[in-house]
Amino acid sequence: MASDKRLVLGVAGFGTVGTGLASILEENRDWIIERTGREIVIKTILVRDVSKKRTADLPAGATLTADPQELLNDPDIDVLVELMGGIEAPKELILKALNAKMHVVTANKALLAEEGFELFRAAQENNVGLYYEASVCGGIPIVQTLRESLAGNKVNSLVGILNGTANYILSEMTTNGLDFATALSQAQELGFAEADPTLDIEGFDAAHKLCLLIRLAFGKDYPFAKLPVQGISKVDPMDIEFAREFGYRLKLLGEVRNVDGKLEAGVFPMLVHHTYLIARVGGAYNAVRMEGNAVGPVFLHGLGAGAKPTGSAVLGDIMAVARDCAPNNTGFVAQVPDAAEIMPPQDSESCYYFRVMVPDQPGVLRDLAGAMAKQGISIAQATQKGQDPIGVPIVFMTHEAKASDVQAALDDLQKAGLLLAEPVHYRIL
Ligand SMILES: NC(=O)c1ccc[n+]([C@@H]2O[C@H](COP(=O)([O-])OP(=O)(O)OC[C@H]3O[C@@H](n4cnc5c(N)ncnc54)[C@H](OP(=O)(O)O)[C@@H]3O)[C@@H](O)[C@H]2O)c1
């Protein structure tokens, strides 16, 4: 089938995602024409260093440049595809493209989460699309699902494994008994983790995605800087093993719930009962479970990163432009949402897992239970692991407790001199 009108792309970035996009465009060329009636071609690719040796071939007819103006000033280019990462340089480029009335497709969650509103405003003022399916969970179509398919629902809650690197590390620690450092270096060898893995393992990448999901699901702005975030770099294999004995898996989750109109949200390592679908999401996979007031529970699962899964999401957005779909960037009439009413993190309630190191002597369990009871926290089950005159771990699970009461109980235990090491506590989903 011949295309009557080509859609011409200027692509900023020819790394993992840029090369993935180019390869799917080549591989699925006829299929794309069959679906959109148009041939989609890459004309110019912006990179930092044009002389760098590339592992992937350039798309036929495309040229490399280090000058952003070659993308912005070319009247042939219909769409700017931003796949370079970072904040300042892509922000400037995207703003210029939107103001030049070009549609923009991006995979950049950090930019959209931290500085996105200026871009959404510019897209609205210029009546062009700002598409970002690839920015949350790579190949999983979560943006489209929340913005279009579930638009008629009020979302009550959403929880997800939003970072494949962290999930891979925790899965390896759980399945193969690795410690954190070994699992991380294995992830780096396999290309699942960056040389600097901070954003992934400290939970910030998941937090960027959670901010975008909150906007899409609730139409509210929960500022990135206010999200409580805890990563996995301090996770001890001992807790993974104890959790497993209780029937739970430890997962890094991003969660948001609507509690009487207030949003309770954060990114934390959490215990998930092994019978829950999300507990079974292993390796570098991502998953999101959300609950709408009409649809009920919905569960999406797939690859959250990688050249082709992420390229697939980018291409879906480009094909929406090729079909002349009307832009619906935020999914709401307002392009800049109202501030969310935020539930103070200390007021949030959850069941908890605790591990405390205490002297192996009579009365300790009673003192522990007493400190918890003083704050109104009730213990659901408890067990002492092993015997050692120096100290033993006691592991216990609580019924629902308020975060501020948990902190007060831990402070009391510290003051009473009962704890031999830093206590560990995780929420239970
Ligand atoms: N990798 C994934 O699986 C994945 C998944 C979802 C979302 N994303 C997002 O997709 C984006 C791209 O990620 P990636 O993994 O493909 O990155 P990457 O492999 O590091 O590639 C980045 C590309 O952008 C170019 N670039 C970077 N800064 C530039 C600048 N200031 N001016 C011109 N060119 C510049 C680089 O040029 P050189 O080649 O000359 O260095 C390189 O070609 C990021 O926003 C990332 O968060 C990635």
The ligand as an SDF file (V2000), in Angstrom:
LIG
                    3D

 48 52  0  0  0  0  0  0  0  0999 V2000
   15.8400    3.3040   28.4070 N   0  0  0  0  0  0  0  0  0  0  0  0
   14.5910    2.9640   28.6750 C   0  0  0  0  0  0  0  0  0  0  0  0
   14.2390    1.7630   28.7040 O   0  0  0  0  0  0  0  0  0  0  0  0
   13.5580    4.0240   28.9370 C   0  0  0  0  0  0  0  0  0  0  0  0
   12.2460    3.6550   29.3000 C   0  0  0  0  0  0  0  0  0  0  0  0
   11.2800    4.6470   29.4870 C   0  0  0  0  0  0  0  0  0  0  0  0
   11.6320    5.9790   29.3390 C   0  0  0  0  0  0  0  0  0  0  0  0
   12.9330    6.2910   29.0190 N   0  0  0  0  0  0  0  0  0  0  0  0
   13.2440    7.7150   28.8580 C   0  0  0  0  0  0  0  0  0  0  0  0
   13.6340    7.9320   27.5020 O   0  0  0  0  0  0  0  0  0  0  0  0
   14.6200    8.9500   27.4310 C   0  0  0  0  0  0  0  0  0  0  0  0
   15.8530    8.4270   26.6820 C   0  0  0  0  0  0  0  0  0  0  0  0
   16.3840    7.3400   27.3980 O   0  0  0  0  0  0  0  0  0  0  0  0
   17.5150    6.4020   26.7670 P   0  0  0  0  0  0  0  0  0  0  0  0
   17.6860    5.2630   27.7150 O   0  0  0  0  0  0  0  0  0  0  0  0
   17.2410    6.1180   25.3420 O   0  0  0  0  0  0  0  0  0  0  0  0
   18.8030    7.3640   26.8680 O   0  0  0  0  0  0  0  0  0  0  0  0
   20.2700    7.1200   26.3000 P   0  0  0  0  0  0  0  0  0  0  0  0
   20.4350    5.7120   25.8470 O   0  0  0  0  0  0  0  0  0  0  0  0
   21.2260    7.6780   27.2960 O   0  0  0  0  0  0  0  0  0  0  0  0
   20.3190    8.0420   24.9690 O   0  0  0  0  0  0  0  0  0  0  0  0
   20.2510    9.4290   25.0400 C   0  0  0  0  0  0  0  0  0  0  0  0
   20.4490   10.0130   23.6410 C   0  0  0  0  0  0  0  0  0  0  0  0
   20.1940   11.3980   23.6910 O   0  0  0  0  0  0  0  0  0  0  0  0
   21.3260   12.1360   23.2280 C   0  0  0  0  0  0  0  0  0  0  0  0
   21.4480   13.3250   24.0750 N   0  0  0  0  0  0  0  0  0  0  0  0
   21.4670   13.3830   25.4340 C   0  0  0  0  0  0  0  0  0  0  0  0
   21.5680   14.6550   25.8710 N   0  0  0  0  0  0  0  0  0  0  0  0
   21.6220   15.4140   24.7560 C   0  0  0  0  0  0  0  0  0  0  0  0
   21.7550   16.8060   24.5400 C   0  0  0  0  0  0  0  0  0  0  0  0
   21.8470   17.6850   25.5510 N   0  0  0  0  0  0  0  0  0  0  0  0
   21.7730   17.2680   23.2620 N   0  0  0  0  0  0  0  0  0  0  0  0
   21.6830   16.3830   22.2250 C   0  0  0  0  0  0  0  0  0  0  0  0
   21.5630   15.0640   22.3630 N   0  0  0  0  0  0  0  0  0  0  0  0
   21.5430   14.5820   23.6210 C   0  0  0  0  0  0  0  0  0  0  0  0
   22.5130   11.2080   23.3460 C   0  0  0  0  0  0  0  0  0  0  0  0
   23.4780   11.5730   22.3810 O   0  0  0  0  0  0  0  0  0  0  0  0
   24.8690   10.7480   22.2020 P   0  0  0  0  0  0  0  0  0  0  0  0
   24.4280    9.4270   21.6040 O   0  0  0  0  0  0  0  0  0  0  0  0
   25.6980   11.5430   21.2680 O   0  0  0  0  0  0  0  0  0  0  0  0
   25.4360   10.5910   23.5710 O   0  0  0  0  0  0  0  0  0  0  0  0
   21.8570    9.8450   23.0870 C   0  0  0  0  0  0  0  0  0  0  0  0
   21.7990    9.5880   21.7020 O   0  0  0  0  0  0  0  0  0  0  0  0
   14.8750    9.3960   28.8740 C   0  0  0  0  0  0  0  0  0  0  0  0
   14.0500   10.4920   29.1860 O   0  0  0  0  0  0  0  0  0  0  0  0
   14.4280    8.1720   29.6870 C   0  0  0  0  0  0  0  0  0  0  0  0
   14.0100    8.4970   31.0030 O   0  0  0  0  0  0  0  0  0  0  0  0
   13.8810    5.3670   28.8130 C   0  0  0  0  0  0  0  0  0  0  0  0
  1  2  1  0
  2  3  2  0
  2  4  1  0
  4  5  1  0
  4 48  2  0
  5  6  2  0
  6  7  1  0
  7  8  2  0
  8  9  1  0
  8 48  1  0
  9 10  1  0
  9 46  1  0
 10 11  1  0
 11 12  1  0
 11 44  1  0
 12 13  1  0
 13 14  1  0
 14 15  2  0
 14 16  1  0
 14 17  1  0
 17 18  1  0
 18 19  2  0
 18 20  1  0
 18 21  1  0
 21 22  1  0
 22 23  1  0
 23 24  1  0
 23 42  1  0
 24 25  1  0
 25 26  1  0
 25 36  1  0
 26 27  1  0
 26 35  1  0
 27 28  2  0
 28 29  1  0
 29 30  1  0
 29 35  2  0
 30 31  1  0
 30 32  2  0
 32 33  1  0
 33 34  2  0
 34 35  1  0
 36 37  1  0
 36 42  1  0
 37 38  1  0
 38 39  2  0
 38 40  1  0
 38 41  1  0
 42 43  1  0
 44 45  1  0
 44 46  1  0
 46 47  1  0
M  CHG  2   8   1  16  -1
M  END
$$$$
